[in-house]
Amino acid sequence: MARVTLKDIAREAGVSVMTVSNVVNGNLGRVSPATAREVERIVAARGYVPNGPAQSLAARRTRLVGLLLPDRADGGSLLGSPHDVAVAGAVEARLRERDHHLMLRGVTRHRDVLDSVRRWSLDGIVVMGFTDDELAALDLPQDVPAVVVDTYVDAPGAATVRADDFEGGRLAGAHLRALGHREVVLCGPVGTTSQVVRERLAGFRAGLGLDPAEGTPPGAAAPGTVRGEAGDAVVLYVVAANTTYDDGLDAAAQVAAELPGATAVFATADVLAAGISRGLAQAGVRVPDAVSVVGFDDAEIARYVDPPLTTVAQDTALKGRTAADLLLDALDDGASRPRRSEPEPSGEGPNGVTRIDVALVERRSTASPTPR
């Protein structure tokens, strides 16, 4: 069957090709409502499908959006964590719903960003997975609409979407304290420049009743380092580990060998918590009978480990959809920069910050400590 064209629709409707084009592309300012309804009826009846490249050319848009992530030196997957996979999937789904397409690209330098935007004629970019220092080094171009996921860096011209990391950490700390835990461990990449991790650490300290401002500073701990401090009836240890399952196994072995009095561990991501839970079991430490484990994200892995993880849930699907909507709304409005109508009270960033709410999901990996 021959492809239905604009000329076919125009001929049947008794109007010009330009009129049909205006209706198809939503430019109804010079088209009467009756004519628009008739053209839309014929378009639907004939099964007309617009020519994508032609539409893009007419609109001077490619409908391509870039998802930029850190380029891994080891050649591994750009989407290295369950969180990133979930957010990327939600971004792609929302773009597809709104007739746009996603291009995934690993970058490390400002030049990489410019090359991606120019070579592929990207309409806009979503940036995710970078530490604060890495994001600052990218120096995002301000003439391209951009949304950054999970950052506390003021990226000029870019909107920001992130979880309420402090509140998430606070919920985890308060939960463990309410259960009666007094020797607890925080495990995560505390030596990085990631403000996301620092916010979770500060919130966790607050939930335990400790001063949130006295957390481990960036760069102060490398993987494998144990730091401890005594607070008001609470002893907090900080074990540095990268956010991987294997690092969780190593951290668990360290907790079992070096911190025998600890009765609970809070990991800054579920994939790390899953490794810790498994590693404790391998060391003969029962979860939660001997040590409780709490994660962060509520990724799918949290439901599949044994026992299922208590975790701080953030709506990663909502985070991804919000990032995509911010970007596409800016493009539809003809704006060069995404905007938010509800910025944080602090006014951080010229475009405000969209915060995703968090909640504690209690499963079977936490319980009151067993007397020893």
CORMOVEN-V12008 format. One record per residue. N is the residue number from 0. RES is the residue in one small letter. PSI is psi in whole degrees, 0 to 359 (999 if undefined). D_FIRST is the distance of its C-alpha to the first C-alpha in Angstrom with 1 decimal. Layout:
n:N res:RES psi:PSI d_first:D_FIRST
n:N res:RES psi:PSI d_first:D_FIRST
This chain:
n:0 res:m psi:133 d_first:0.0
n:1 res:a psi:146 d_first:3.8
n:2 res:r psi:133 d_first:6.5
n:3 res:v psi:133 d_first:8.8
n:4 res:t psi:171 d_first:12.1
n:5 res:l psi:323 d_first:15.7
n:6 res:k psi:320 d_first:16.0
n:7 res:d psi:315 d_first:13.5
n:8 res:i psi:317 d_first:15.6
n:9 res:a psi:318 d_first:18.8
n:10 res:r psi:315 d_first:18.1
n:11 res:e psi:326 d_first:17.6
n:12 res:a psi:346 d_first:20.6
n:13 res:g psi:33 d_first:22.7
n:14 res:v psi:176 d_first:23.8
n:15 res:s psi:160 d_first:23.7
n:16 res:v psi:323 d_first:21.4
n:17 res:m psi:321 d_first:24.4
n:18 res:t psi:316 d_first:24.9
n:19 res:v psi:318 d_first:21.4
n:20 res:s psi:319 d_first:22.1
n:21 res:n psi:318 d_first:25.4
n:22 res:v psi:313 d_first:24.2
n:23 res:v psi:324 d_first:21.5
n:24 res:n psi:7 d_first:24.3
n:25 res:g psi:15 d_first:27.0
n:26 res:n psi:85 d_first:29.1
n:27 res:l psi:10 d_first:30.1
n:28 res:g psi:326 d_first:33.5
n:29 res:r psi:17 d_first:32.7
n:30 res:v psi:130 d_first:30.1
n:31 res:s psi:151 d_first:31.5
n:32 res:p psi:321 d_first:30.9
n:33 res:a psi:316 d_first:29.5
n:34 res:t psi:317 d_first:27.0
n:35 res:a psi:318 d_first:26.0
n:36 res:r psi:320 d_first:25.5
n:37 res:e psi:317 d_first:23.3
n:38 res:v psi:316 d_first:21.1
n:39 res:e psi:324 d_first:21.0
n:40 res:r psi:315 d_first:20.1
n:41 res:i psi:319 d_first:17.1
n:42 res:v psi:314 d_first:16.0
n:43 res:a psi:318 d_first:16.4
n:44 res:a psi:324 d_first:14.8
n:45 res:r psi:353 d_first:11.5
n:46 res:g psi:36 d_first:11.5
n:47 res:y psi:133 d_first:12.2
n:48 res:v psi:120 d_first:13.4
n:49 res:p psi:149 d_first:16.2
n:50 res:n psi:111 d_first:16.5
n:51 res:g psi:306 d_first:19.4
n:52 res:p psi:322 d_first:21.3
n:53 res:a psi:319 d_first:21.1
n:54 res:q psi:317 d_first:22.5
n:55 res:s psi:318 d_first:25.2
n:56 res:l psi:317 d_first:26.2
n:57 res:a psi:323 d_first:26.5
n:58 res:a psi:357 d_first:28.6
n:59 res:r psi:34 d_first:30.5
n:60 res:r psi:146 d_first:29.7
n:61 res:t psi:345 d_first:28.1
n:62 res:r psi:24 d_first:27.9
n:63 res:l psi:130 d_first:29.7
n:64 res:v psi:134 d_first:32.9
n:65 res:g psi:134 d_first:35.4
n:66 res:l psi:109 d_first:37.4
n:67 res:l psi:128 d_first:40.6
n:68 res:l psi:164 d_first:43.0
n:69 res:p psi:133 d_first:46.1
n:70 res:d psi:120 d_first:45.4
n:71 res:r psi:127 d_first:47.3
n:72 res:a psi:334 d_first:49.7
n:73 res:d psi:2 d_first:49.5
n:74 res:g psi:10 d_first:45.8
n:75 res:g psi:181 d_first:45.1
n:76 res:s psi:139 d_first:42.3
n:77 res:l psi:326 d_first:42.0
n:78 res:l psi:81 d_first:41.6
n:79 res:g psi:357 d_first:45.0
n:80 res:s psi:154 d_first:45.8
n:81 res:p psi:324 d_first:44.3
n:82 res:h psi:312 d_first:44.7
n:83 res:d psi:322 d_first:42.7
n:84 res:v psi:315 d_first:39.9
n:85 res:a psi:316 d_first:39.8
n:86 res:v psi:315 d_first:39.9
n:87 res:a psi:319 d_first:37.2
n:88 res:g psi:320 d_first:34.9
n:89 res:a psi:322 d_first:35.5
n:90 res:v psi:312 d_first:35.0
n:91 res:e psi:318 d_first:31.6
n:92 res:a psi:317 d_first:30.5
n:93 res:r psi:320 d_first:31.6
n:94 res:l psi:318 d_first:30.0
n:95 res:r psi:320 d_first:26.6
n:96 res:e psi:328 d_first:27.2
n:97 res:r psi:24 d_first:27.7
n:98 res:d psi:42 d_first:24.8
n:99 res:h psi:169 d_first:27.0
n:100 res:h psi:150 d_first:27.4
n:101 res:l psi:137 d_first:30.6
n:102 res:m psi:125 d_first:32.2
n:103 res:l psi:133 d_first:35.3
n:104 res:r psi:134 d_first:38.2
n:105 res:g psi:133 d_first:41.8
n:106 res:v psi:157 d_first:44.3
n:107 res:t psi:340 d_first:48.1
n:108 res:r psi:163 d_first:49.0
n:109 res:h psi:320 d_first:48.3
n:110 res:r psi:325 d_first:46.9
n:111 res:d psi:320 d_first:44.3
n:112 res:v psi:312 d_first:43.1
n:113 res:l psi:319 d_first:42.9
n:114 res:d psi:318 d_first:41.1
n:115 res:s psi:314 d_first:38.4
n:116 res:v psi:316 d_first:37.9
n:117 res:r psi:317 d_first:37.8
n:118 res:r psi:322 d_first:35.9
n:119 res:w psi:4 d_first:33.0
n:120 res:s psi:51 d_first:33.4
n:121 res:l psi:136 d_first:33.9
n:122 res:d psi:329 d_first:34.0
n:123 res:g psi:174 d_first:36.7
n:124 res:i psi:147 d_first:38.4
n:125 res:v psi:130 d_first:39.7
n:126 res:v psi:133 d_first:42.8
n:127 res:m psi:147 d_first:44.2
n:128 res:g psi:6 d_first:46.8
n:129 res:f psi:144 d_first:49.4
n:130 res:t psi:171 d_first:53.1
n:131 res:d psi:315 d_first:54.8
n:132 res:d psi:318 d_first:56.1
n:133 res:e psi:318 d_first:52.8
n:134 res:l psi:319 d_first:51.0
n:135 res:a psi:323 d_first:53.8
n:136 res:a psi:333 d_first:53.4
n:137 res:l psi:328 d_first:49.7
n:138 res:d psi:66 d_first:50.6
n:139 res:l psi:135 d_first:47.2
n:140 res:p psi:134 d_first:46.1
n:141 res:q psi:355 d_first:46.6
n:142 res:d psi:6 d_first:43.9
n:143 res:v psi:124 d_first:41.1
n:144 res:p psi:133 d_first:40.6
n:145 res:a psi:146 d_first:41.9
n:146 res:v psi:131 d_first:42.7
n:147 res:v psi:130 d_first:45.2
n:148 res:v psi:129 d_first:45.3
n:149 res:d psi:66 d_first:48.8
n:150 res:t psi:154 d_first:51.2
n:151 res:y psi:9 d_first:54.4
n:152 res:v psi:139 d_first:54.4
n:153 res:d psi:97 d_first:54.2
n:154 res:a psi:104 d_first:51.1
n:155 res:p psi:130 d_first:51.2
n:156 res:g psi:351 d_first:48.0
n:157 res:a psi:143 d_first:46.4
n:158 res:a psi:159 d_first:46.1
n:159 res:t psi:138 d_first:47.3
n:160 res:v psi:128 d_first:46.3
n:161 res:r psi:162 d_first:48.7
n:162 res:a psi:163 d_first:50.3
n:163 res:d psi:82 d_first:53.8
n:164 res:d psi:320 d_first:55.3
n:165 res:f psi:313 d_first:59.0
n:166 res:e psi:323 d_first:58.5
n:167 res:g psi:314 d_first:56.7
n:168 res:g psi:321 d_first:59.7
n:169 res:r psi:318 d_first:62.1
n:170 res:l psi:318 d_first:60.5
n:171 res:a psi:314 d_first:60.8
n:172 res:g psi:316 d_first:64.5
n:173 res:a psi:323 d_first:65.4
n:174 res:h psi:312 d_first:64.0
n:175 res:l psi:323 d_first:66.0
n:176 res:r psi:320 d_first:69.1
n:177 res:a psi:329 d_first:68.8
n:178 res:l psi:347 d_first:68.7
n:179 res:g psi:10 d_first:71.9
n:180 res:h psi:133 d_first:70.9
n:181 res:r psi:349 d_first:73.4
n:182 res:e psi:105 d_first:72.6
n:183 res:v psi:159 d_first:69.0
n:184 res:v psi:134 d_first:66.8
n:185 res:l psi:130 d_first:64.0
n:186 res:c psi:127 d_first:61.8
n:187 res:g psi:183 d_first:59.3
n:188 res:p psi:63 d_first:58.9
n:189 res:v psi:346 d_first:61.8
n:190 res:g psi:2 d_first:62.6
n:191 res:t psi:174 d_first:59.4
n:192 res:t psi:18 d_first:59.0
n:193 res:s psi:115 d_first:56.4
n:194 res:q psi:335 d_first:57.5
n:195 res:v psi:311 d_first:55.2
n:196 res:v psi:318 d_first:57.5
n:197 res:r psi:323 d_first:60.6
n:198 res:e psi:320 d_first:59.5
n:199 res:r psi:321 d_first:59.0
n:200 res:l psi:314 d_first:62.4
n:201 res:a psi:317 d_first:64.1
n:202 res:g psi:321 d_first:62.6
n:203 res:f psi:316 d_first:63.6
n:204 res:r psi:317 d_first:67.2
n:205 res:a psi:319 d_first:67.3
n:206 res:g psi:332 d_first:66.2
n:207 res:l psi:354 d_first:69.0
n:208 res:g psi:14 d_first:71.5
n:209 res:l psi:167 d_first:71.9
n:210 res:d psi:116 d_first:71.8
n:211 res:p psi:341 d_first:68.1
n:212 res:a psi:355 d_first:69.2
n:213 res:e psi:30 d_first:71.0
n:214 res:g psi:171 d_first:68.0
n:215 res:t psi:124 d_first:67.6
n:216 res:p psi:158 d_first:66.9
n:217 res:p psi:141 d_first:64.0
n:218 res:g psi:1 d_first:64.9
n:219 res:a psi:350 d_first:67.8
n:220 res:a psi:131 d_first:66.5
n:221 res:a psi:160 d_first:64.7
n:222 res:p psi:132 d_first:63.0
n:223 res:g psi:349 d_first:65.8
n:224 res:t psi:137 d_first:68.2
n:225 res:v psi:128 d_first:69.9
n:226 res:r psi:139 d_first:71.5
n:227 res:g psi:156 d_first:73.4
n:228 res:e psi:150 d_first:75.2
n:229 res:a psi:133 d_first:77.2
n:230 res:g psi:198 d_first:76.5
n:231 res:d psi:92 d_first:77.8
n:232 res:a psi:12 d_first:77.9
n:233 res:v psi:134 d_first:74.7
n:234 res:v psi:123 d_first:74.4
n:235 res:l psi:127 d_first:71.1
n:236 res:y psi:144 d_first:70.1
n:237 res:v psi:118 d_first:67.2
n:238 res:v psi:119 d_first:65.7
n:239 res:a psi:132 d_first:63.4
n:240 res:a psi:146 d_first:60.2
n:241 res:n psi:161 d_first:56.8
n:242 res:t psi:71 d_first:53.9
n:243 res:t psi:161 d_first:52.9
n:244 res:y psi:316 d_first:53.4
n:245 res:d psi:322 d_first:55.7
n:246 res:d psi:329 d_first:57.8
n:247 res:g psi:320 d_first:58.1
n:248 res:l psi:314 d_first:59.6
n:249 res:d psi:318 d_first:62.1
n:250 res:a psi:321 d_first:63.0
n:251 res:a psi:317 d_first:63.7
n:252 res:a psi:323 d_first:66.0
n:253 res:q psi:316 d_first:67.8
n:254 res:v psi:314 d_first:68.2
n:255 res:a psi:323 d_first:69.5
n:256 res:a psi:323 d_first:72.0
n:257 res:e psi:342 d_first:73.2
n:258 res:l psi:64 d_first:72.7
n:259 res:p psi:341 d_first:74.1
n:260 res:g psi:348 d_first:74.9
n:261 res:a psi:136 d_first:71.4
n:262 res:t psi:0 d_first:69.9
n:263 res:a psi:148 d_first:66.5
n:264 res:v psi:132 d_first:63.8
n:265 res:f psi:120 d_first:61.3
n:266 res:a psi:143 d_first:58.5
n:267 res:t psi:0 d_first:56.4
n:268 res:a psi:150 d_first:53.1
n:269 res:d psi:322 d_first:52.0
n:270 res:v psi:324 d_first:51.2
n:271 res:l psi:317 d_first:54.8
n:272 res:a psi:322 d_first:56.2
n:273 res:a psi:318 d_first:54.4
n:274 res:g psi:321 d_first:56.1
n:275 res:i psi:315 d_first:59.4
n:276 res:s psi:315 d_first:59.2
n:277 res:r psi:318 d_first:58.5
n:278 res:g psi:322 d_first:61.2
n:279 res:l psi:318 d_first:63.8
n:280 res:a psi:319 d_first:63.1
n:281 res:q psi:331 d_first:63.6
n:282 res:a psi:4 d_first:66.9
n:283 res:g psi:16 d_first:68.0
n:284 res:v psi:119 d_first:67.6
n:285 res:r psi:136 d_first:66.1
n:286 res:v psi:125 d_first:63.5
n:287 res:p psi:9 d_first:64.4
n:288 res:d psi:316 d_first:67.8
n:289 res:a psi:319 d_first:69.3
n:290 res:v psi:128 d_first:66.9
n:291 res:s psi:151 d_first:64.2
n:292 res:v psi:131 d_first:61.0
n:293 res:v psi:137 d_first:58.8
n:294 res:g psi:192 d_first:55.6
n:295 res:f psi:128 d_first:53.4
n:296 res:d psi:320 d_first:49.6
n:297 res:d psi:47 d_first:48.9
n:298 res:a psi:166 d_first:46.4
n:299 res:e psi:325 d_first:45.0
n:300 res:i psi:334 d_first:47.7
n:301 res:a psi:332 d_first:50.3
n:302 res:r psi:344 d_first:49.3
n:303 res:y psi:340 d_first:49.2
n:304 res:v psi:163 d_first:52.6
n:305 res:d psi:116 d_first:55.7
n:306 res:p psi:157 d_first:57.1
n:307 res:p psi:144 d_first:54.2
n:308 res:l psi:132 d_first:55.0
n:309 res:t psi:136 d_first:56.4
n:310 res:t psi:162 d_first:54.6
n:311 res:v psi:116 d_first:54.1
n:312 res:a psi:129 d_first:50.5
n:313 res:q psi:143 d_first:48.5
n:314 res:d psi:89 d_first:45.0
n:315 res:t psi:327 d_first:43.1
n:316 res:a psi:316 d_first:39.7
n:317 res:l psi:322 d_first:41.1
n:318 res:k psi:314 d_first:42.5
n:319 res:g psi:316 d_first:39.1
n:320 res:r psi:319 d_first:37.3
n:321 res:t psi:317 d_first:40.1
n:322 res:a psi:315 d_first:39.9
n:323 res:a psi:317 d_first:36.2
n:324 res:d psi:319 d_first:36.7
n:325 res:l psi:315 d_first:39.7
n:326 res:l psi:312 d_first:37.8
n:327 res:l psi:326 d_first:34.6
n:328 res:d psi:321 d_first:36.8
n:329 res:a psi:318 d_first:38.7
n:330 res:l psi:318 d_first:35.6
n:331 res:d psi:329 d_first:34.2
n:332 res:d psi:355 d_first:37.7
n:333 res:g psi:18 d_first:37.8
n:334 res:a psi:149 d_first:40.9
n:335 res:s psi:349 d_first:41.9
n:336 res:r psi:133 d_first:43.6
n:337 res:p psi:152 d_first:42.8
n:338 res:r psi:156 d_first:45.3
n:339 res:r psi:139 d_first:46.8
n:340 res:s psi:349 d_first:48.5
n:341 res:e psi:73 d_first:50.7
n:342 res:p psi:161 d_first:52.5
n:343 res:e psi:152 d_first:55.1
n:344 res:p psi:329 d_first:58.6
n:345 res:s psi:343 d_first:59.7
n:346 res:g psi:21 d_first:57.2
n:347 res:e psi:129 d_first:56.2
n:348 res:g psi:146 d_first:53.7
n:349 res:p psi:343 d_first:52.6
n:350 res:n psi:5 d_first:49.5
n:351 res:g psi:175 d_first:51.1
n:352 res:v psi:133 d_first:50.3
n:353 res:t psi:118 d_first:48.2
n:354 res:r psi:132 d_first:50.1
n:355 res:i psi:127 d_first:48.5
n:356 res:d psi:155 d_first:50.9
n:357 res:v psi:163 d_first:52.2
n:358 res:a psi:149 d_first:53.7
n:359 res:l psi:130 d_first:55.8
n:360 res:v psi:112 d_first:54.2
n:361 res:e psi:124 d_first:57.0
n:362 res:r psi:216 d_first:56.4
n:363 res:r psi:12 d_first:58.8
n:364 res:s psi:1 d_first:59.8
n:365 res:t psi:146 d_first:62.5
n:366 res:a psi:169 d_first:65.7
n:367 res:s psi:146 d_first:69.3
n:368 res:p psi:143 d_first:71.3
n:369 res:t psi:131 d_first:73.3
n:370 res:p psi:137 d_first:77.0
n:371 res:r psi:999 d_first:78.1
